[in-house]
Amino acid sequence: MGIELYDIRAPATVANFLKYVEDDYFTRAEFYRVVTYANDNVSPKIEVVQ
């Protein structure tokens, strides 16, 4: 399993996330919700990980 980071679209956010990873803030953490275009039930459609 892996994640995709869009550093061209959100360089500050990606840099901040990677800093948290390096500092072990996500040790034993889990992402619990993924919304994709295919399973989104609202309009307008969104794609996010929360």
C-alpha positions as CSV (number, residue, x, y, z in Angstrom):
1,M,0.0,0.0,0.0
2,G,1.2,3.5,-0.6
3,I,0.1,7.1,-1.1
4,E,0.5,9.7,-3.9
5,L,1.7,13.2,-3.1
6,Y,1.2,16.0,-5.5
7,D,4.1,18.3,-4.7
8,I,3.7,20.4,-7.8
9,R,0.1,21.2,-6.9
10,A,0.6,21.6,-3.1
11,P,4.3,22.0,-2.3
12,A,3.8,23.4,1.2
13,T,1.3,20.8,2.2
14,V,3.5,17.9,0.9
15,A,6.6,19.4,2.6
16,N,4.7,19.7,5.9
17,F,3.3,16.1,5.6
18,L,6.8,14.7,4.9
19,K,8.2,16.6,7.9
20,Y,5.5,15.0,10.1
21,V,6.5,11.6,8.6
22,E,10.2,12.2,9.3
23,D,9.4,13.3,12.9
24,D,7.3,10.1,13.5
25,Y,4.0,11.8,14.1
26,F,2.2,9.1,12.1
27,T,3.7,6.1,13.8
28,R,0.8,3.6,14.2
29,A,-1.5,6.1,12.5
30,E,-4.1,5.0,10.0
31,F,-6.0,6.9,7.3
32,Y,-9.6,6.0,7.9
33,R,-11.6,7.5,5.0
34,V,-11.0,7.7,1.3
35,V,-13.5,9.4,-1.0
36,T,-13.0,8.9,-4.7
37,Y,-15.0,10.2,-7.6
38,A,-16.5,6.7,-8.0
39,N,-17.8,6.4,-4.5
40,D,-18.7,10.0,-3.8
41,N,-22.4,10.6,-3.1
42,V,-22.5,14.4,-3.2
43,S,-22.4,17.0,-5.9
44,P,-20.0,18.4,-6.9
45,K,-17.9,15.3,-6.9
46,I,-14.7,15.3,-4.8
47,E,-11.7,13.1,-4.3
48,V,-10.0,13.4,-0.8
49,V,-8.4,11.4,1.9
50,Q,-9.5,12.4,5.4
